Amino acid sequence: MRSILYPLAIALFFVGFLAIPLANAQEISAKDIDLRIETFDEIDKLFKALRFKVVNQRSTNHEAALKFSSQLVELVYRLPDLFDVPSAADAFPQSRSRPEIWSRKTFFDAQMFEFVDNLEDINDEIKAGNLTKAGQLIDETAKGCRRCHNAFRYK
Protein backbone atom coordinates (compact mmCIF):
# COMPACT_ATOMS: atom_id res chain seq x y z
CA MET A 1 0.00 0.00 0.00
CA ARG A 2 2.79 2.39 0.91
CA SER A 3 4.49 1.82 -2.45
CA ILE A 4 1.35 3.08 -4.26
CA LEU A 5 0.80 6.13 -2.06
CA TYR A 6 4.31 7.52 -2.43
CA PRO A 7 4.27 7.80 -6.26
CA LEU A 8 0.72 9.08 -6.11
CA ALA A 9 1.69 11.79 -3.60
CA ILE A 10 4.67 12.81 -5.76
CA ALA A 11 2.47 12.96 -8.87
CA LEU A 12 -0.15 15.08 -7.09
CA PHE A 13 2.56 17.40 -5.78
CA PHE A 14 3.92 18.02 -9.28
CA VAL A 15 0.48 18.44 -10.80
CA GLY A 16 -0.39 20.96 -8.09
CA PHE A 17 2.97 22.71 -8.41
CA LEU A 18 2.64 23.00 -12.17
CA ALA A 19 -0.95 24.20 -11.90
CA ILE A 20 -0.02 27.23 -9.75
CA PRO A 21 1.36 29.31 -12.65
CA LEU A 22 -1.64 28.34 -14.76
CA ALA A 23 -4.04 29.43 -12.03
CA ASN A 24 -2.19 32.73 -11.63
CA ALA A 25 -1.99 33.36 -15.35
CA GLN A 26 -4.87 35.67 -15.99
CA GLU A 27 -6.16 37.18 -19.11
CA ILE A 28 -8.01 40.42 -19.37
CA SER A 29 -11.12 40.89 -21.43
CA ALA A 30 -12.81 43.83 -23.08
CA LYS A 31 -15.38 43.60 -20.28
CA ASP A 32 -12.59 44.17 -17.73
CA ILE A 33 -11.36 47.20 -19.66
CA ASP A 34 -14.91 48.53 -19.83
CA LEU A 35 -15.22 48.10 -16.06
CA ARG A 36 -12.02 50.15 -15.61
CA ILE A 37 -13.45 52.90 -17.78
CA GLU A 38 -16.87 52.84 -16.09
CA THR A 39 -15.30 52.88 -12.63
CA PHE A 40 -13.06 55.85 -13.44
CA ASP A 41 -15.93 57.70 -15.13
CA GLU A 42 -18.14 57.22 -12.08
CA ILE A 43 -15.30 58.30 -9.76
CA ASP A 44 -14.73 61.38 -11.91
CA LYS A 45 -18.42 62.29 -11.82
CA LEU A 46 -18.72 61.81 -8.05
CA PHE A 47 -15.43 63.56 -7.29
CA LYS A 48 -16.46 66.61 -9.31
CA ALA A 49 -19.83 66.69 -7.55
CA LEU A 50 -18.15 66.40 -4.15
CA ARG A 51 -15.64 69.10 -5.05
CA PHE A 52 -18.38 71.42 -6.26
CA LYS A 53 -20.40 70.90 -3.10
CA VAL A 54 -17.58 71.14 -0.55
CA VAL A 55 -15.08 73.47 -2.23
CA ASN A 56 -17.07 75.68 -4.60
CA GLN A 57 -20.34 75.97 -2.70
CA ARG A 58 -18.72 75.64 0.72
CA SER A 59 -21.69 73.55 1.73
CA THR A 60 -22.16 72.71 5.38
CA ASN A 61 -24.41 69.77 4.54
CA HIS A 62 -22.34 66.89 5.92
CA GLU A 63 -24.85 64.25 4.93
CA ALA A 64 -24.85 65.16 1.23
CA ALA A 65 -21.05 65.36 1.15
CA LEU A 66 -20.78 62.06 3.00
CA LYS A 67 -23.04 60.40 0.45
CA PHE A 68 -20.61 61.35 -2.34
CA SER A 69 -17.45 60.54 -0.39
CA SER A 70 -18.73 57.15 0.76
CA GLN A 71 -19.59 56.18 -2.81
CA LEU A 72 -16.12 57.34 -3.91
CA VAL A 73 -14.40 55.18 -1.32
CA GLU A 74 -16.45 52.18 -2.36
CA LEU A 75 -15.55 52.68 -6.02
CA VAL A 76 -11.88 53.42 -5.46
CA TYR A 77 -11.42 50.08 -3.71
CA ARG A 78 -12.09 48.41 -7.07
CA LEU A 79 -9.22 50.12 -8.86
CA PRO A 80 -6.12 48.23 -7.68
CA ASP A 81 -7.62 44.88 -8.72
CA LEU A 82 -8.63 46.31 -12.10
CA PHE A 83 -4.97 46.98 -12.86
CA ASP A 84 -3.51 43.66 -11.70
CA VAL A 85 -3.39 42.21 -15.19
CA PRO A 86 -1.52 44.03 -17.98
CA SER A 87 -3.45 44.94 -21.09
CA ALA A 88 -2.07 45.75 -24.50
CA ALA A 89 -3.40 49.02 -25.93
CA ASP A 90 -3.64 47.57 -29.43
CA ALA A 91 -5.87 44.74 -28.18
CA PHE A 92 -8.34 47.11 -26.50
CA PRO A 93 -8.93 50.25 -28.56
CA GLN A 94 -11.48 51.56 -26.04
CA SER A 95 -8.79 51.76 -23.35
CA ARG A 96 -7.54 55.19 -22.31
CA SER A 97 -4.54 53.74 -20.48
CA ARG A 98 -1.03 54.45 -21.70
CA PRO A 99 1.39 51.52 -21.86
CA GLU A 100 3.55 53.33 -19.29
CA ILE A 101 1.25 51.89 -16.63
CA TRP A 102 2.91 48.55 -17.17
CA SER A 103 6.50 49.75 -17.66
CA ARG A 104 6.25 52.06 -14.61
CA LYS A 105 3.93 49.84 -12.56
CA THR A 106 5.54 50.61 -9.20
CA PHE A 107 5.04 54.35 -9.70
CA PHE A 108 1.52 53.81 -11.02
CA ASP A 109 0.63 51.66 -8.02
CA ALA A 110 2.05 54.30 -5.66
CA GLN A 111 -0.15 56.93 -7.33
CA MET A 112 -3.14 54.60 -7.12
CA PHE A 113 -2.69 53.86 -3.42
CA GLU A 114 -2.14 57.55 -2.68
CA PHE A 115 -5.48 58.22 -4.39
CA VAL A 116 -7.16 55.52 -2.31
CA ASP A 117 -5.65 56.95 0.88
CA ASN A 118 -6.70 60.49 -0.03
CA LEU A 119 -10.30 59.49 -0.65
CA GLU A 120 -10.36 57.61 2.66
CA ASP A 121 -8.96 60.70 4.43
CA ILE A 122 -11.54 62.95 2.76
CA ASN A 123 -14.31 60.59 3.83
CA ASP A 124 -12.96 60.52 7.40
CA GLU A 125 -12.84 64.34 7.55
CA ILE A 126 -16.40 64.61 6.27
CA LYS A 127 -17.58 62.02 8.81
CA ALA A 128 -15.90 64.08 11.54
CA GLY A 129 -17.63 67.22 10.27
CA ASN A 130 -14.40 68.88 9.11
CA LEU A 131 -15.59 70.11 5.71
CA THR A 132 -12.87 72.79 5.51
CA LYS A 133 -10.13 70.19 5.93
CA ALA A 134 -11.97 67.87 3.54
CA GLY A 135 -12.05 70.70 0.96
CA GLN A 136 -8.28 71.16 1.27
CA LEU A 137 -7.75 67.43 0.78
CA ILE A 138 -10.08 67.44 -2.21
CA ASP A 139 -8.00 70.18 -3.88
CA GLU A 140 -4.76 68.30 -3.14
CA THR A 141 -6.25 65.10 -4.53
CA ALA A 142 -7.38 66.87 -7.71
CA LYS A 143 -3.76 67.86 -8.36
CA GLY A 144 -2.74 64.22 -8.00
CA CYS A 145 -5.45 63.23 -10.49
CA ARG A 146 -3.94 65.55 -13.09
CA ARG A 147 -0.41 64.24 -12.47
CA CYS A 148 -1.53 60.64 -12.85
CA HIS A 149 -3.63 61.37 -15.94
CA ASN A 150 -0.73 63.19 -17.59
CA ALA A 151 1.55 60.21 -17.01
CA PHE A 152 -0.77 57.26 -17.54
CA ARG A 153 -3.86 58.22 -19.54
CA TYR A 154 -4.59 59.25 -23.08
CA LYS A 155 -6.72 62.38 -23.28
C-alpha positions as a printed Julia matrix, in Angstrom:
155×3 Matrix{Float64}:
   0.0    0.0     0.0
   2.79   2.39    0.91
   4.49   1.82   -2.45
   1.35   3.08   -4.26
   0.8    6.13   -2.06
   4.31   7.52   -2.43
   4.27   7.8    -6.26
   0.72   9.08   -6.11
   1.69  11.79   -3.6
   4.67  12.81   -5.76
   2.47  12.96   -8.87
  -0.15  15.08   -7.09
   2.56  17.4    -5.78
   3.92  18.02   -9.28
   0.48  18.44  -10.8
  -0.39  20.96   -8.09
   2.97  22.71   -8.41
   2.64  23.0   -12.17
  -0.95  24.2   -11.9
  -0.02  27.23   -9.75
   1.36  29.31  -12.65
  -1.64  28.34  -14.76
  -4.04  29.43  -12.03
  -2.19  32.73  -11.63
  -1.99  33.36  -15.35
  -4.87  35.67  -15.99
  -6.16  37.18  -19.11
  -8.01  40.42  -19.37
 -11.12  40.89  -21.43
 -12.81  43.83  -23.08
 -15.38  43.6   -20.28
 -12.59  44.17  -17.73
 -11.36  47.2   -19.66
 -14.91  48.53  -19.83
 -15.22  48.1   -16.06
 -12.02  50.15  -15.61
 -13.45  52.9   -17.78
 -16.87  52.84  -16.09
 -15.3   52.88  -12.63
 -13.06  55.85  -13.44
 -15.93  57.7   -15.13
 -18.14  57.22  -12.08
 -15.3   58.3    -9.76
 -14.73  61.38  -11.91
 -18.42  62.29  -11.82
 -18.72  61.81   -8.05
 -15.43  63.56   -7.29
 -16.46  66.61   -9.31
 -19.83  66.69   -7.55
 -18.15  66.4    -4.15
 -15.64  69.1    -5.05
 -18.38  71.42   -6.26
 -20.4   70.9    -3.1
 -17.58  71.14   -0.55
 -15.08  73.47   -2.23
 -17.07  75.68   -4.6
 -20.34  75.97   -2.7
 -18.72  75.64    0.72
 -21.69  73.55    1.73
 -22.16  72.71    5.38
 -24.41  69.77    4.54
 -22.34  66.89    5.92
 -24.85  64.25    4.93
 -24.85  65.16    1.23
 -21.05  65.36    1.15
 -20.78  62.06    3.0
 -23.04  60.4     0.45
 -20.61  61.35   -2.34
 -17.45  60.54   -0.39
 -18.73  57.15    0.76
 -19.59  56.18   -2.81
 -16.12  57.34   -3.91
 -14.4   55.18   -1.32
 -16.45  52.18   -2.36
 -15.55  52.68   -6.02
 -11.88  53.42   -5.46
 -11.42  50.08   -3.71
 -12.09  48.41   -7.07
  -9.22  50.12   -8.86
  -6.12  48.23   -7.68
  -7.62  44.88   -8.72
  -8.63  46.31  -12.1
  -4.97  46.98  -12.86
  -3.51  43.66  -11.7
  -3.39  42.21  -15.19
  -1.52  44.03  -17.98
  -3.45  44.94  -21.09
  -2.07  45.75  -24.5
  -3.4   49.02  -25.93
  -3.64  47.57  -29.43
  -5.87  44.74  -28.18
  -8.34  47.11  -26.5
  -8.93  50.25  -28.56
 -11.48  51.56  -26.04
  -8.79  51.76  -23.35
  -7.54  55.19  -22.31
  -4.54  53.74  -20.48
  -1.03  54.45  -21.7
   1.39  51.52  -21.86
   3.55  53.33  -19.29
   1.25  51.89  -16.63
   2.91  48.55  -17.17
   6.5   49.75  -17.66
   6.25  52.06  -14.61
   3.93  49.84  -12.56
   5.54  50.61   -9.2
   5.04  54.35   -9.7
   1.52  53.81  -11.02
   0.63  51.66   -8.02
   2.05  54.3    -5.66
  -0.15  56.93   -7.33
  -3.14  54.6    -7.12
  -2.69  53.86   -3.42
  -2.14  57.55   -2.68
  -5.48  58.22   -4.39
  -7.16  55.52   -2.31
  -5.65  56.95    0.88
  -6.7   60.49   -0.03
 -10.3   59.49   -0.65
 -10.36  57.61    2.66
  -8.96  60.7     4.43
 -11.54  62.95    2.76
 -14.31  60.59    3.83
 -12.96  60.52    7.4
 -12.84  64.34    7.55
 -16.4   64.61    6.27
 -17.58  62.02    8.81
 -15.9   64.08   11.54
 -17.63  67.22   10.27
 -14.4   68.88    9.11
 -15.59  70.11    5.71
 -12.87  72.79    5.51
 -10.13  70.19    5.93
 -11.97  67.87    3.54
 -12.05  70.7     0.96
  -8.28  71.16    1.27
  -7.75  67.43    0.78
 -10.08  67.44   -2.21
  -8.0   70.18   -3.88
  -4.76  68.3    -3.14
  -6.25  65.1    -4.53
  -7.38  66.87   -7.71
  -3.76  67.86   -8.36
  -2.74  64.22   -8.0
  -5.45  63.23  -10.49
  -3.94  65.55  -13.09
  -0.41  64.24  -12.47
  -1.53  60.64  -12.85
  -3.63  61.37  -15.94
  -0.73  63.19  -17.59
   1.55  60.21  -17.01
  -0.77  57.26  -17.54
  -3.86  58.22  -19.54
  -4.59  59.25  -23.08
  -6.72  62.38  -23.28
